[in-house]
Amino acid sequence: MNIVQRSVWLLFLSFVAISQLPASTLHLSLSANPSRINPLLATDSASGEITNWIFNGLVKFDKDGKIVGDLADSWEYLSPKIIRFHLREGVKWHDGRPFGAEDVAFTFHLSQSKKLFTPYSSEFRYVGSVHIVDERTLDVIYKKPYYKALSIWMMGILPKHIWQNVKDPMTSKFNRNPVGTGPYRLESLDLSGDVVLKANKEYYRHKPFIEKIHYHFIPDPTTQFMTLKAHELDMGSLTPLQIEKQIDDSFKEYYRIVSMPGQGYTYLGFNLKREKFKDVRVRKAIDMAIDKKMLIDILFFSHGKVCHGPFMPKTFAYPHDIAPAIYDPKKAKKLLAEAGYDESNPLLFTIFTNANNATRLYAAQIIQHQLGKIGVKVKIRAMEWQAFLNTVVTPRRFDAILLGWSLGLIPDAYPLWHSESDKLGGFNLAGYHNENVDRLIKEAERQTDIDEVGRLYKKIFKMIVHDKPYVFLYIPDSITVVNRKINPIEPSIVGIMHNQIDWIKP
């Protein structure tokens, strides 16, 4: 028996051994009821989490954050505006029907339908048409070259044979009885809120080794934590306070603790239309006077990282030579004096934030104290979330806001940093305008080479950091605990669930 034959034989034996293990269940929790289990309509986190088990896109991220094939086996650029997708053979829907190119074309057309109200329709705003070549091949024709031309097809694909006769996709029964191609199918969705998923034995890679996933509906965070401590869940998230002060050795013996940088940052954003913040020296002084490391130590018991700019660390858009944040109150005070602020004419401003986020409110108080040391007088106003959005954020009635944004593996700078997004309903909340940044954002959009996009985005990153429209504060760690019996757990930039179908729970 040669080496190749021996490797194949050992792989076969391992699969036989796994198949003989008793059926197992992965116990997780949900804090809210999923509203619509549909990739085009899953806008809340609970719906999104369940949807991701049931549906596949054409492509996905691997554990290193690189785009790889999912329902598409491969693809090629026929021109800067045309991608040809070659679909994987042998993929079946949960009801046994074959998956094909017509399903992809149908999903695109449904996403653009006036019957469907979804924010995800804008993902396909640069798609001109989808042309079916044959049942395993289709061409996506773009209106112009677009750097996210490939990544937008991570959107889950719907089965045409199920949805083509649905009159109202917003209220369809299939939003609660989904049929997908994913590794798990829906077994039950209880009125209590519990959700049970069952392994798809026809999944194109292989049937998941864990037979079922049972989501327990536990809306209260304290109850979730107590359920974890009782070993009734296999996974859960912990706060820094819980990890440092509220668990014991028996908890650590039962659960493996996985701590990774989170995928969101908190910032202090300036209203650049206010006269006091038009001077970059003022913005730099405030940045230098805030000790971000102290914020992380106090708020998160050191479970976090200083945020240095607008894009996710360790991605193609993040510069490797970015300078660390400088904490220098003396220089900050000097910059303020140069800008005309001193004890007789102190800088005054108000920080607005949302009252239902205790961490941000504590952060505002620490910032208030730190800025007071250089003579800046800060007031804090915390408001209920909807009132905060409607009366402060949307109409831009603020000096400064303390908020957060999520971080994506493939960032889109346009909504936050292009001057065209400085409008009612836009996300350029600071009113940031930089002609060079605008030009680079548009130039990056037209690229199909991700390395070239990275080169441009690193420039954008540095320009934004230099201009200081925000004080970038911190990225809290994501702390997950996992039952030690479950293997193999492989933490990565995309989290720990990327290889879940290979997990074994004895």
C-alpha positions as CSV (number, residue, x, y, z in Angstrom):
1,M,0.0,0.0,0.0
2,N,1.6,3.3,-1.1
3,I,1.4,6.6,0.9
4,V,-1.6,7.9,-1.1
5,Q,-3.6,4.7,-0.6
6,R,-2.7,4.6,3.1
7,S,-3.9,8.3,3.5
8,V,-7.2,7.6,1.8
9,W,-7.7,4.5,3.9
10,L,-7.0,6.3,7.1
11,L,-9.4,9.1,6.1
12,F,-12.1,6.5,5.3
13,L,-11.6,4.8,8.7
14,S,-11.8,8.1,10.5
15,F,-15.2,8.9,8.8
16,V,-16.4,5.4,9.7
17,A,-15.4,5.9,13.3
18,I,-17.1,9.3,13.4
19,S,-20.3,7.9,11.8
20,Q,-20.5,5.4,14.6
21,L,-20.5,8.0,17.4
22,P,-23.9,8.5,19.1
23,A,-26.0,11.4,17.8
24,S,-25.0,14.6,19.6
25,T,-26.6,18.0,20.0
26,L,-24.9,21.4,20.2
27,H,-26.7,23.6,22.8
28,L,-26.6,27.3,22.1
29,S,-28.8,30.3,23.1
30,L,-30.7,33.0,21.3
31,S,-31.7,36.3,23.0
32,A,-34.5,37.1,20.5
33,N,-36.9,35.3,18.2
34,P,-35.8,35.0,14.6
35,S,-38.3,37.0,12.5
36,R,-37.6,35.9,9.0
37,I,-35.3,33.0,8.2
38,N,-34.5,34.3,4.7
39,P,-31.1,35.7,3.6
40,L,-32.8,38.6,1.8
41,L,-34.8,39.6,4.8
42,A,-32.7,38.5,7.9
43,T,-31.9,42.0,9.2
44,D,-31.9,41.1,13.0
45,S,-29.1,39.1,14.5
46,A,-31.2,36.1,15.5
47,S,-32.6,35.7,12.0
48,G,-29.2,36.2,10.5
49,E,-27.6,33.5,12.7
50,I,-30.2,30.9,11.9
51,T,-30.2,31.8,8.2
52,N,-26.5,31.2,8.0
53,W,-26.9,27.6,8.9
54,I,-29.6,27.0,6.3
55,F,-28.4,28.8,3.2
56,N,-25.2,29.2,1.2
57,G,-23.9,31.9,-1.0
58,L,-21.8,31.5,-4.1
59,V,-18.7,32.3,-2.2
60,K,-17.6,32.7,1.5
61,F,-14.7,33.6,3.7
62,D,-12.3,30.9,4.7
63,K,-10.6,30.9,8.2
64,D,-8.0,33.3,6.9
65,G,-10.5,35.8,5.7
66,K,-9.9,35.0,2.0
67,I,-12.8,34.5,-0.5
68,V,-13.2,30.9,-1.5
69,G,-15.9,29.0,-3.4
70,D,-19.1,27.9,-1.7
71,L,-22.0,27.1,-4.1
72,A,-19.6,28.2,-6.8
73,D,-16.8,25.8,-7.5
74,S,-14.8,28.5,-9.4
75,W,-15.1,31.8,-11.2
76,E,-13.3,33.9,-13.8
77,Y,-13.3,37.5,-14.9
78,L,-14.2,37.6,-18.6
79,S,-13.7,41.3,-18.5
80,P,-13.4,43.9,-15.7
81,K,-17.2,44.0,-15.7
82,I,-18.2,40.4,-16.2
83,I,-17.7,37.5,-13.8
84,R,-18.5,33.9,-14.9
85,F,-19.4,31.6,-12.1
86,H,-19.0,27.8,-12.5
87,L,-21.4,26.2,-10.0
88,R,-20.6,23.2,-7.9
89,E,-22.1,19.9,-9.1
90,G,-24.3,17.7,-7.0
91,V,-25.7,20.4,-4.6
92,K,-29.2,19.7,-3.6
93,W,-31.9,21.7,-1.8
94,H,-33.2,20.4,1.5
95,D,-36.2,19.0,-0.3
96,G,-34.0,17.0,-2.7
97,R,-34.3,19.2,-5.8
98,P,-31.1,20.1,-7.6
99,F,-29.5,23.5,-7.2
100,G,-28.6,25.4,-10.4
101,A,-28.0,28.7,-12.2
102,E,-31.7,29.6,-12.4
103,D,-31.8,29.7,-8.6
104,V,-29.0,32.3,-8.5
105,A,-30.6,34.5,-11.3
106,F,-34.0,34.3,-9.5
107,T,-32.5,35.3,-6.1
108,F,-30.9,38.4,-7.8
109,H,-34.2,39.4,-9.5
110,L,-36.2,38.9,-6.3
111,S,-33.7,41.1,-4.4
112,Q,-34.5,43.9,-6.8
113,S,-38.2,43.3,-6.8
114,K,-40.6,46.1,-5.6
115,K,-42.4,43.4,-3.6
116,L,-39.3,43.1,-1.3
117,F,-38.3,45.7,1.2
118,T,-34.7,45.0,2.2
119,P,-31.5,47.0,2.8
120,Y,-29.6,44.2,1.1
121,S,-30.9,45.2,-2.3
122,S,-28.3,47.9,-2.4
123,E,-25.5,45.3,-2.3
124,F,-26.4,44.5,-5.9
125,R,-26.7,48.2,-7.0
126,Y,-23.9,47.8,-9.6
127,V,-25.2,44.6,-11.1
128,G,-26.6,45.2,-14.5
129,S,-27.9,41.7,-15.3
130,V,-27.4,38.0,-14.7
131,H,-27.1,35.8,-17.8
132,I,-27.6,32.0,-17.5
133,V,-25.1,30.2,-19.8
134,D,-26.3,26.7,-18.8
135,E,-27.5,25.0,-15.6
136,R,-24.0,25.1,-14.1
137,T,-22.7,28.4,-15.5
138,L,-23.8,32.0,-15.3
139,D,-22.4,35.4,-16.1
140,V,-22.9,38.4,-13.8
141,I,-22.6,41.6,-15.8
142,Y,-21.8,44.8,-13.9
143,K,-22.6,48.4,-14.8
144,K,-19.0,49.2,-14.1
145,P,-15.9,47.5,-12.5
146,Y,-16.5,47.1,-8.8
147,Y,-14.1,45.9,-6.1
148,K,-16.9,44.1,-4.2
149,A,-18.2,42.3,-7.3
150,L,-17.3,38.9,-5.9
151,S,-18.0,39.4,-2.2
152,I,-21.6,40.5,-2.6
153,W,-22.3,36.9,-3.7
154,M,-21.9,35.7,-0.1
155,M,-25.6,36.5,0.0
156,G,-27.6,33.3,0.6
157,I,-29.3,31.9,-2.5
158,L,-33.1,31.0,-2.5
159,P,-34.7,28.1,-4.4
160,K,-36.6,29.3,-7.4
161,H,-39.0,26.3,-7.4
162,I,-40.2,27.4,-3.9
163,W,-40.3,31.1,-4.3
164,Q,-41.3,31.7,-7.9
165,N,-45.1,31.5,-7.1
166,V,-45.0,33.5,-3.8
167,K,-47.2,36.6,-4.2
168,D,-45.9,38.5,-1.1
169,P,-42.4,37.6,-0.1
170,M,-42.6,39.7,3.0
171,T,-45.3,37.6,4.6
172,S,-44.6,34.2,2.9
173,K,-44.8,31.1,5.1
174,F,-41.4,30.1,3.7
175,N,-39.8,32.9,5.8
176,R,-40.6,30.6,8.8
177,N,-40.3,27.3,6.9
178,P,-37.0,27.8,4.9
179,V,-35.6,25.4,2.3
180,G,-31.9,25.9,1.7
181,T,-28.7,24.1,0.7
182,G,-26.8,24.6,4.0
183,P,-25.3,22.2,6.5
184,Y,-28.4,22.2,8.6
185,R,-32.1,22.4,7.9
186,L,-34.9,23.7,10.2
187,E,-36.5,21.0,12.3
188,S,-38.6,23.1,14.6
189,L,-39.3,26.7,15.5
190,D,-41.3,26.7,18.8
191,L,-43.6,29.4,20.0
192,S,-41.4,29.6,23.1
193,G,-38.6,30.8,20.8
194,D,-36.5,27.6,20.8
195,V,-35.1,26.7,17.4
196,V,-33.8,23.2,16.5
197,L,-31.7,22.5,13.4
198,K,-31.0,19.0,12.0
199,A,-27.9,18.0,10.1
200,N,-28.3,17.9,6.3
201,K,-27.2,14.4,5.3
202,E,-26.9,15.6,1.7
203,Y,-24.7,18.6,2.4
204,Y,-22.2,18.9,-0.5
205,R,-19.1,18.8,1.7
206,H,-20.3,16.1,4.2
207,K,-23.0,15.7,6.7
208,P,-22.1,17.7,9.9
209,F,-20.8,15.3,12.6
210,I,-23.0,17.0,15.2
211,E,-26.5,15.8,14.5
212,K,-28.5,18.7,15.9
213,I,-28.2,22.3,17.0
214,H,-30.7,23.4,19.7
215,Y,-31.0,27.1,20.3
216,H,-32.6,27.8,23.7
217,F,-34.5,31.1,23.8
218,I,-33.0,33.0,26.8
219,P,-33.6,36.8,26.3
220,D,-32.0,37.8,29.7
221,P,-28.2,38.0,29.7
222,T,-28.0,37.1,33.4
223,T,-30.0,34.0,32.8
224,Q,-27.8,33.1,29.8
225,F,-24.8,33.4,32.1
226,M,-26.4,31.3,34.8
227,T,-27.3,28.6,32.2
228,L,-23.7,28.5,31.1
229,K,-22.5,28.1,34.6
230,A,-24.9,25.2,35.0
231,H,-23.2,23.6,32.0
232,E,-26.5,23.5,30.1
233,L,-25.0,25.4,27.1
234,D,-22.1,24.3,25.0
235,M,-21.1,27.8,23.9
236,G,-21.7,31.4,25.0
237,S,-20.3,34.9,25.3
238,L,-18.9,36.4,28.4
239,T,-18.3,40.0,29.5
240,P,-14.9,41.0,30.8
241,L,-16.4,41.4,34.3
242,Q,-17.7,37.8,34.2
243,I,-14.4,36.4,32.9
244,E,-12.4,38.2,35.6
245,K,-14.7,38.1,38.6
246,Q,-17.6,35.8,38.3
247,I,-16.3,32.4,37.2
248,D,-14.4,29.7,39.1
249,D,-12.0,26.9,38.4
250,S,-14.8,24.4,37.7
251,F,-16.1,26.7,35.0
252,K,-12.7,26.9,33.4
253,E,-12.3,23.1,33.6
254,Y,-15.6,22.6,31.7
255,Y,-15.2,25.4,29.1
256,R,-12.4,26.5,26.9
257,I,-12.0,30.3,26.8
258,V,-11.4,31.8,23.4
259,S,-10.6,35.5,23.4
260,M,-10.2,37.4,20.0
261,P,-10.4,41.0,18.9
262,G,-14.0,42.0,18.3
263,Q,-15.4,43.2,15.0
264,G,-16.4,46.6,16.0
265,Y,-14.9,49.8,17.4
266,T,-16.0,52.7,19.5
267,Y,-15.2,56.3,18.5
268,L,-15.7,59.9,19.6
269,G,-16.9,61.7,16.5
270,F,-16.7,65.4,15.9
271,N,-19.3,67.6,14.1
272,L,-16.9,69.2,11.7
273,K,-19.5,71.8,10.8
274,R,-19.1,73.3,14.3
275,E,-16.6,76.1,14.3
276,K,-14.7,74.8,17.3
277,F,-13.9,71.5,15.5
278,K,-12.9,72.9,12.1
279,D,-9.3,73.5,13.5
280,V,-7.5,70.1,13.2
281,R,-5.3,71.2,16.1
282,V,-8.3,71.0,18.4
283,R,-9.1,67.5,17.2
284,K,-5.5,66.4,17.6
285,A,-5.3,67.9,21.1
286,I,-8.4,65.9,22.2
287,D,-7.0,62.8,20.7
288,M,-3.7,63.2,22.5
289,A,-5.4,63.9,25.8
290,I,-7.4,60.7,25.9
291,D,-5.6,57.7,27.4
292,K,-7.1,54.8,25.3
293,K,-5.2,52.1,27.2
294,M,-6.7,53.4,30.5
295,L,-10.1,53.2,28.9
296,I,-9.6,49.6,28.0
297,D,-8.2,48.7,31.4
298,I,-11.1,50.3,33.3
299,L,-14.0,49.4,31.0
300,F,-12.9,45.9,29.9
301,F,-10.3,44.7,32.5
302,S,-7.7,45.0,29.7
303,H,-9.7,42.7,27.4
304,G,-9.5,44.9,24.3
305,K,-7.2,46.7,21.9
306,V,-6.6,50.4,21.0
307,C,-8.3,51.3,17.8
308,H,-5.9,53.1,15.4
309,G,-8.2,53.8,12.5
310,P,-11.4,52.9,10.5
311,F,-10.6,49.5,9.0
312,M,-10.2,46.0,10.6
313,P,-6.7,45.1,11.8
314,K,-5.0,42.2,9.9
315,T,-7.0,42.7,6.7
316,F,-5.8,43.8,3.3
317,A,-7.0,47.4,4.0
318,Y,-5.0,47.9,7.2
319,P,-1.5,49.5,7.0
320,H,1.3,47.6,8.6
321,D,3.2,50.8,9.4
322,I,0.5,52.7,11.2
323,A,1.8,54.8,14.1
324,P,0.5,54.0,17.6
325,A,-1.8,56.4,19.4
326,I,0.1,59.0,21.3
327,Y,-1.0,60.0,24.8
328,D,0.6,63.3,25.6
329,P,-1.5,65.8,27.7
330,K,1.3,68.4,27.7
331,K,1.4,68.6,23.9
332,A,-2.4,68.5,23.8
333,K,-2.6,71.5,26.0
334,K,0.0,73.3,23.8
335,L,-2.0,72.6,20.7
336,L,-5.1,74.0,22.3
337,A,-3.2,77.2,23.3
338,E,-2.1,77.5,19.6
339,A,-5.7,77.2,18.6
340,G,-6.7,80.0,21.0
341,Y,-8.0,78.0,24.0
342,D,-6.7,78.5,27.6
343,E,-7.9,78.9,31.1
344,S,-9.5,82.3,30.3
345,N,-11.1,80.9,27.1
346,P,-11.6,77.2,27.7
347,L,-12.8,74.8,25.0
348,L,-16.4,73.8,25.8
349,F,-18.4,71.0,24.2
350,T,-21.0,68.3,24.9
351,I,-20.7,64.6,24.2
352,F,-23.9,62.9,23.3
353,T,-24.4,59.1,23.6
354,N,-27.1,56.5,24.1
355,A,-28.3,55.9,27.6
356,N,-28.9,52.2,27.2
357,N,-25.2,51.4,26.7
358,A,-23.6,51.6,30.1
359,T,-20.1,51.0,28.8
360,R,-20.3,54.0,26.5
361,L,-21.7,56.2,29.3
362,Y,-18.8,55.1,31.6
363,A,-16.3,55.8,28.7
364,A,-17.8,59.3,28.3
365,Q,-17.3,60.0,32.0
366,I,-13.6,58.9,31.8
367,I,-13.0,61.0,28.8
368,Q,-14.7,64.0,30.5
369,H,-12.2,63.5,33.4
370,Q,-9.2,63.1,31.2
371,L,-10.0,66.2,29.1
372,G,-10.6,68.2,32.2
373,K,-6.9,67.8,33.0
374,I,-6.0,69.9,30.0
375,G,-8.7,72.5,30.7
376,V,-11.4,71.2,28.4
377,K,-14.9,71.5,29.9
378,V,-17.1,68.6,28.7
379,K,-20.7,68.0,29.4
380,I,-22.4,64.6,28.8
381,R,-25.9,64.0,27.6
382,A,-27.2,60.4,27.4
383,M,-30.5,59.8,25.6
384,E,-32.8,56.9,24.9
385,W,-31.7,55.3,21.6
386,Q,-34.6,56.3,19.3
387,A,-34.7,59.9,20.6
388,F,-30.9,60.0,20.3
389,L,-31.1,59.0,16.6
390,N,-34.1,61.1,15.7
391,T,-33.2,64.4,17.5
392,V,-29.4,64.3,17.6
393,V,-27.7,62.0,15.2
394,T,-29.9,62.3,12.1
395,P,-30.3,66.1,12.1
396,R,-26.6,66.4,13.2
397,R,-27.4,68.4,16.3
398,F,-24.3,67.6,18.3
399,D,-20.8,68.8,19.1
400,A,-19.5,65.2,19.5
401,I,-21.0,61.8,19.6
402,L,-19.8,58.6,21.3
403,L,-20.8,55.7,19.1
404,G,-19.5,52.5,17.4
405,W,-19.3,50.9,14.0
406,S,-18.8,47.3,13.0
407,L,-15.6,46.2,11.2
408,G,-15.8,44.1,8.1
409,L,-13.2,41.9,6.4
410,I,-13.9,43.8,3.1
411,P,-14.6,47.4,4.2
412,D,-16.6,49.9,2.3
413,A,-15.4,53.5,2.9
414,Y,-18.1,55.2,0.9
415,P,-21.0,55.3,3.4
416,L,-18.9,56.7,6.3
417,W,-16.1,58.8,4.6
418,H,-17.2,60.0,1.2
419,S,-18.5,63.6,1.1
420,E,-21.5,62.4,-0.9
421,S,-22.6,60.5,2.2
422,D,-22.8,63.7,4.2
423,K,-26.6,64.0,3.7
424,L,-29.8,63.3,5.5
425,G,-29.9,59.6,6.2
426,G,-26.2,59.2,5.3
427,F,-23.7,57.7,7.6
428,N,-21.0,60.4,7.2
429,L,-22.1,61.7,10.6
430,A,-19.0,63.9,11.1
431,G,-19.5,65.8,7.9
432,Y,-16.0,64.7,6.7
433,H,-14.9,66.1,3.4
434,N,-11.5,65.4,1.8
435,E,-11.2,65.5,-2.0
436,N,-8.3,63.1,-2.1
437,V,-10.2,60.6,0.1
438,D,-13.3,61.0,-2.2
439,R,-11.1,60.3,-5.3
440,L,-9.4,57.3,-3.8
441,I,-12.7,55.8,-2.7
442,K,-14.1,56.0,-6.2
443,E,-10.9,54.7,-7.7
444,A,-11.0,51.7,-5.3
445,E,-14.6,51.0,-6.3
446,R,-13.6,50.5,-9.9
447,Q,-10.9,47.9,-9.2
448,T,-11.1,44.2,-9.6
449,D,-7.7,43.4,-8.1
450,I,-8.1,43.1,-4.3
451,D,-4.4,43.9,-3.9
452,E,-4.8,47.2,-5.7
453,V,-7.9,48.0,-3.5
454,G,-5.8,47.3,-0.5
455,R,-3.1,49.7,-1.6
456,L,-5.7,52.5,-2.1
457,Y,-7.5,51.7,1.2
458,K,-4.3,51.9,3.1
459,K,-3.8,55.4,1.8
460,I,-7.4,56.3,2.7
461,F,-6.8,54.9,6.2
462,K,-3.8,57.1,6.8
463,M,-5.5,60.2,5.4
464,I,-8.5,59.8,7.7
465,V,-6.3,59.2,10.7
466,H,-4.3,62.3,9.9
467,D,-7.4,64.5,9.6
468,K,-8.9,63.3,12.9
469,P,-12.6,63.4,12.2
470,Y,-12.9,60.8,14.9
471,V,-10.9,59.9,18.0
472,F,-10.7,56.2,17.4
473,L,-10.9,54.7,20.9
474,Y,-11.0,50.9,21.4
475,I,-11.9,47.5,19.9
476,P,-13.3,45.3,22.7
477,D,-12.3,41.6,22.7
478,S,-14.9,39.0,21.9
479,I,-14.8,36.4,24.6
480,T,-16.4,33.0,23.8
481,V,-16.5,29.9,25.9
482,V,-16.8,26.4,24.4
483,N,-17.4,23.0,25.9
484,R,-14.0,21.4,26.1
485,K,-15.4,18.1,24.8
486,I,-15.9,19.7,21.4
487,N,-13.1,19.5,18.9
488,P,-11.5,20.7,16.7
489,I,-11.9,24.4,17.7
490,E,-9.7,26.6,15.4
491,P,-9.9,30.4,16.3
492,S,-9.4,32.6,13.3
493,I,-10.1,36.1,12.0
494,V,-13.7,35.0,11.1
495,G,-14.4,33.5,14.5
496,I,-14.6,29.8,15.6
497,M,-17.6,28.6,13.7
498,H,-16.0,28.3,10.2
499,N,-15.3,24.6,10.6
500,Q,-18.3,23.6,12.7
501,I,-19.4,20.8,10.4
502,D,-16.2,19.0,11.4
503,W,-16.8,19.4,15.1
504,I,-17.2,16.3,17.2
505,K,-19.0,16.3,20.5
506,P,-18.6,12.9,22.2
